Amino acid sequence: MIFGAVGDAFLSRGMKQVGPVDVHHVAKVLPALANPFVILGILSLLIFMFSYMTALSFADLSYVLPATAGSYVVMVLLSIIWLHEHVSLHRWAGVGFIVLGVGIVAGGPSRTEKPPMHISESETAEEHV
């Protein structure tokens, strides 16, 4: 969760240094990859993706996805403290609703279970001998 928010903050800072990239300025994407903040953002997001994939390998998506929603709070705090952005009351209210929703989901029962162990045919044949 932290790596996702930090990665987004690094990307935001780096892309503000690079300038606008749109359909008419696609050529600016390649030089953006040389920006140290963009590189750090990509690396942070790769770590986040690895962690996310790991969590999904043993837990339900309906459990993992809300758990990552806490990154919105971290992202807003980073935006204010590090990027010096103004966050309106409406955005804070939206973050509050996200936190409330995560709390509701997290308070429910987890349906994540260990997958059943599969017994190979050779093991079942040995048991019947």
C-alpha positions as CSV (number, residue, x, y, z in Angstrom):
1,M,0.0,0.0,0.0
2,I,2.8,2.4,0.9
3,F,4.8,1.7,-2.2
4,G,1.8,2.4,-4.4
5,A,1.2,5.8,-2.8
6,V,4.9,6.7,-2.8
7,G,5.2,5.6,-6.4
8,D,2.3,7.7,-7.5
9,A,3.8,10.7,-5.7
10,F,7.2,10.2,-7.3
11,L,5.5,9.9,-10.7
12,S,3.5,13.1,-10.1
13,R,6.6,15.1,-9.2
14,G,8.6,13.7,-12.1
15,M,5.9,14.4,-14.7
16,K,5.4,17.9,-13.5
17,Q,9.1,18.4,-14.2
18,V,8.8,16.8,-17.7
19,G,5.7,18.8,-18.8
20,P,2.6,17.9,-20.6
21,V,2.4,14.6,-22.4
22,D,-0.6,14.1,-24.6
23,V,-1.5,12.8,-28.0
24,H,0.3,15.7,-29.6
25,H,3.4,15.4,-27.4
26,V,3.9,11.6,-27.2
27,A,7.6,12.0,-28.0
28,K,8.0,13.4,-24.4
29,V,7.3,10.0,-22.9
30,L,10.8,8.6,-23.6
31,P,12.7,11.6,-22.1
32,A,10.4,11.3,-19.1
33,L,11.9,7.8,-18.4
34,A,15.2,9.5,-17.7
35,N,13.8,11.6,-14.9
36,P,14.9,10.3,-11.5
37,F,11.5,10.8,-9.9
38,V,9.8,8.9,-12.7
39,I,12.3,6.1,-12.4
40,L,11.7,6.0,-8.6
41,G,8.0,6.0,-9.2
42,I,8.1,3.1,-11.6
43,L,10.3,1.1,-9.2
44,S,8.0,1.8,-6.3
45,L,5.0,0.8,-8.3
46,L,6.7,-2.4,-9.4
47,I,7.3,-3.3,-5.8
48,F,3.7,-2.5,-5.0
49,M,2.6,-4.7,-8.0
50,F,4.8,-7.6,-6.7
51,S,3.3,-7.3,-3.2
52,Y,-0.2,-7.1,-4.7
53,M,0.3,-10.2,-6.8
54,T,1.7,-12.0,-3.8
55,A,-1.4,-11.1,-1.7
56,L,-3.7,-12.2,-4.5
57,S,-2.0,-15.5,-4.6
58,F,-3.4,-16.5,-1.2
59,A,-6.2,-14.1,-0.5
60,D,-9.5,-13.1,-2.1
61,L,-9.6,-10.0,-4.3
62,S,-12.6,-8.8,-2.3
63,Y,-10.2,-8.7,0.8
64,V,-7.0,-7.5,-0.9
65,L,-8.4,-4.6,-2.9
66,P,-10.1,-2.8,0.0
67,A,-6.9,-3.2,2.0
68,T,-5.0,-1.3,-0.7
69,A,-7.5,1.6,-0.5
70,G,-5.7,2.9,2.5
71,S,-3.1,4.2,0.1
72,Y,-5.5,7.0,-0.7
73,V,-5.0,8.5,2.7
74,V,-1.2,8.2,2.4
75,M,-1.4,9.7,-1.1
76,V,-3.3,12.7,0.1
77,L,-0.9,13.3,2.9
78,L,2.1,13.0,0.6
79,S,0.4,15.4,-1.8
80,I,0.0,18.0,1.0
81,I,3.4,17.5,2.7
82,W,5.8,16.7,-0.1
83,L,4.1,18.0,-3.3
84,H,2.6,21.1,-1.5
85,E,-0.8,20.6,-3.2
86,H,-4.0,22.0,-1.8
87,V,-6.6,19.4,-0.9
88,S,-10.1,20.7,-0.8
89,L,-12.7,19.7,1.8
90,H,-14.5,17.7,-0.9
91,R,-11.5,15.6,-1.5
92,W,-11.0,15.0,2.2
93,A,-14.7,14.0,2.4
94,G,-14.0,11.5,-0.4
95,V,-11.0,10.1,1.4
96,G,-13.2,9.8,4.5
97,F,-15.8,7.8,2.6
98,I,-13.0,5.5,1.3
99,V,-11.8,4.9,4.9
100,L,-15.3,4.3,6.1
101,G,-15.9,1.8,3.3
102,V,-12.6,0.0,4.0
103,G,-13.6,-0.2,7.6
104,I,-16.9,-1.8,6.8
105,V,-15.4,-4.3,4.4
106,A,-12.5,-5.1,6.8
107,G,-15.0,-5.7,9.6
108,G,-16.8,-8.4,7.7
109,P,-15.8,-12.1,7.7
110,S,-12.9,-13.1,5.5
111,R,-13.7,-15.8,3.0
112,T,-10.0,-16.4,2.2
113,E,-9.3,-20.1,2.7
114,K,-6.4,-22.3,1.9
115,P,-6.8,-24.1,-1.4
116,P,-7.5,-27.8,-1.1
117,M,-4.5,-30.0,-1.5
118,H,-4.5,-32.1,-4.6
119,I,-3.4,-35.7,-4.3
120,S,-1.6,-37.1,-7.2
121,E,-2.7,-40.4,-8.8
122,S,0.4,-42.2,-7.7
123,E,-0.2,-41.3,-4.0
124,T,-3.8,-42.6,-4.2
125,A,-2.7,-45.8,-5.9
126,E,-0.2,-46.4,-3.1
127,E,-2.9,-46.0,-0.5
128,H,-5.1,-48.7,-2.1
129,V,-2.3,-51.3,-2.2
